[in-house]
Amino acid sequence: MADRIAIRCINKSDRTNPYERILSIGGVNPDGNRWKMSQADAIVRIKTGKYTFYVNRGGSAVDVIIAKSQFGHEYLKTVADGEVPNNLLSLPECP
């Protein structure tokens, strides 16, 4: 069974394409230590069933999924919940 992990911050590039915007995601472990991984590593971990990720918005968990651009590039985004911009892209920058 996959571990369910909250994403609390991201690092973005200066690119505007969604699949190129997120460089890494991060959060805080239960022991209080910070963690960070690249978007590519997060995608692999989702595909292998090791982790599922979510973003906490307004007290609700919004799932993070793998999306694919029209050119076949995979990237992370939250499921559609009517929020603009995407909840993931709204997170603060990771230290």
C-alpha positions in Angstrom: 0.0 0.0 0.0 1.3 3.5 -0.9 2.3 6.0 1.7 0.1 9.1 1.5 2.3 12.2 1.6 1.3 15.9 1.9 3.1 18.3 -0.3 3.6 21.7 1.4 6.0 23.5 -0.9 7.4 23.4 -4.5 10.3 24.9 -6.4 9.4 26.3 -9.8 11.3 27.2 -12.9 10.7 30.4 -14.8 9.0 28.5 -17.6 5.3 28.9 -18.3 4.5 25.4 -19.6 2.9 23.3 -16.8 5.0 20.3 -17.4 8.2 22.4 -17.1 7.2 24.6 -14.2 7.7 22.4 -11.2 11.2 21.3 -10.5 10.7 19.8 -7.1 8.2 19.2 -4.3 8.6 19.1 -0.6 7.1 18.8 2.8 7.7 17.8 6.4 8.0 14.3 7.8 6.1 13.2 10.9 9.4 13.6 12.9 9.6 17.3 11.8 12.4 16.9 9.3 11.9 18.5 5.9 12.0 16.4 2.7 12.3 17.4 -1.0 12.4 15.4 -4.2 12.4 16.2 -7.9 9.2 16.1 -9.9 10.7 13.2 -11.9 11.3 11.2 -8.8 7.8 11.9 -7.5 6.3 10.7 -10.8 8.4 7.4 -10.5 7.2 6.9 -7.0 3.6 7.4 -7.9 3.9 5.0 -10.8 5.5 2.3 -8.7 2.9 2.6 -6.0 5.3 3.7 -3.3 3.6 7.1 -2.6 0.5 9.0 -3.3 0.6 12.8 -2.8 -1.9 15.4 -1.9 -2.2 19.2 -1.2 -4.1 20.4 1.8 -6.4 23.3 0.7 -8.9 24.8 3.1 -8.9 21.7 5.3 -9.5 19.4 2.4 -7.1 17.0 0.8 -6.7 17.5 -3.0 -5.0 14.6 -4.7 -2.0 15.1 -6.9 -1.9 13.2 -10.1 0.3 12.6 -13.1 -0.8 14.6 -16.2 0.6 14.4 -19.7 1.0 17.3 -22.1 0.0 17.2 -25.7 3.7 16.4 -26.4 3.8 13.5 -24.0 5.7 15.2 -21.2 4.5 14.0 -17.7 4.1 16.5 -14.9 2.3 16.8 -11.5 -0.9 18.6 -11.0 -3.9 18.5 -8.6 -7.2 16.9 -9.7 -9.6 19.5 -11.0 -11.4 21.2 -8.1 -12.2 24.6 -9.6 -9.2 26.4 -8.1 -7.2 28.7 -10.4 -4.3 28.5 -10.4 -3.7 24.9 -9.8 -3.4 24.2 -6.0 0.1 22.7 -6.5 1.4 25.8 -8.3 -0.1 28.0 -5.5 2.2 26.5 -2.8 5.1 28.5 -1.4 8.6 27.9 -2.5 10.6 25.2 -0.7 13.7 26.4 1.2 
